[in-house]
Amino acid sequence: MGFVVHPDGVVTAIGRPSSRLRFGFPLKGFLLALFIAVGVKAYLIWALGADVYLLQVEPLFAGSNLEQVAGQVLRPDALTLWVADRYQDVYTFLQAGLAAHRGE
């Protein structure tokens, strides 16, 4: 979309106006960062175990304001625990496949 100024001073728009919504906030970037954060947090819970992970996160709640916010963000939530369970399902599936392959 652009504009043309005619010799008589009239300004007219040319081209098609964009029908896409334009957000001032980078929504795609935020959703991607959220997706990555949940994935990494779920991996840590899966790899360390929920008990060890909680032992590492709990001291953050006794720290400064910034550490308390970090503790709230790092606290396990339902979505993260669900993703950690999916990691375990994939790991079990891969281990069964490797065991079957070695048995041939």
FENHUWO-V218481 format. One record per residue. RES is the residue in three letters. PHI is phi in radians with two decimals (999 if undefined). Layout:
# FENHUWO-V218481
res=RES phi=PHI
res=RES phi=PHI
This chain:
# FENHUWO-V218481
res=MET phi=999
res=GLY phi=-2.58
res=PHE phi=-2.31
res=VAL phi=-2.17
res=VAL phi=-1.77
res=HIS phi=-1.41
res=PRO phi=-1.01
res=ASP phi=-1.51
res=GLY phi=1.63
res=VAL phi=-1.40
res=VAL phi=-1.79
res=THR phi=-2.20
res=ALA phi=-1.47
res=ILE phi=-2.16
res=GLY phi=1.55
res=ARG phi=-1.60
res=PRO phi=-1.21
res=SER phi=-1.21
res=SER phi=-1.63
res=ARG phi=-1.32
res=LEU phi=-1.34
res=ARG phi=-1.97
res=PHE phi=-1.67
res=GLY phi=-1.29
res=PHE phi=-1.70
res=PRO phi=-1.31
res=LEU phi=-1.09
res=LYS phi=-1.09
res=GLY phi=-1.13
res=PHE phi=-1.13
res=LEU phi=-1.14
res=LEU phi=-1.14
res=ALA phi=-1.11
res=LEU phi=-1.12
res=PHE phi=-1.07
res=ILE phi=-1.17
res=ALA phi=-1.09
res=VAL phi=-1.14
res=GLY phi=-1.10
res=VAL phi=-1.21
res=LYS phi=-1.12
res=ALA phi=-1.15
res=TYR phi=-1.10
res=LEU phi=-1.10
res=ILE phi=-1.12
res=TRP phi=-1.18
res=ALA phi=-1.27
res=LEU phi=-1.52
res=GLY phi=1.68
res=ALA phi=-1.10
res=ASP phi=-1.16
res=VAL phi=-1.14
res=TYR phi=-1.04
res=LEU phi=-1.10
res=LEU phi=-1.10
res=GLN phi=-1.38
res=VAL phi=-1.50
res=GLU phi=-0.97
res=PRO phi=-1.08
res=LEU phi=-1.14
res=PHE phi=-1.25
res=ALA phi=-1.67
res=GLY phi=-1.60
res=SER phi=-1.20
res=ASN phi=-1.04
res=LEU phi=-1.13
res=GLU phi=-1.16
res=GLN phi=-1.15
res=VAL phi=-1.13
res=ALA phi=-1.08
res=GLY phi=-1.10
res=GLN phi=-1.14
res=VAL phi=-1.20
res=LEU phi=-1.46
res=ARG phi=-1.06
res=PRO phi=-1.08
res=ASP phi=-2.16
res=ALA phi=-1.08
res=LEU phi=-1.12
res=THR phi=-1.13
res=LEU phi=-1.15
res=TRP phi=-1.14
res=VAL phi=-1.13
res=ALA phi=-1.08
res=ASP phi=-1.12
res=ARG phi=-1.17
res=TYR phi=-1.02
res=GLN phi=-1.12
res=ASP phi=-1.08
res=VAL phi=-1.14
res=TYR phi=-1.09
res=THR phi=-1.09
res=PHE phi=-1.09
res=LEU phi=-1.17
res=GLN phi=-1.13
res=ALA phi=-1.16
res=GLY phi=-1.15
res=LEU phi=-1.16
res=ALA phi=-1.14
res=ALA phi=-1.20
res=HIS phi=-1.18
res=ARG phi=-1.22
res=GLY phi=-1.31
res=GLU phi=-1.27
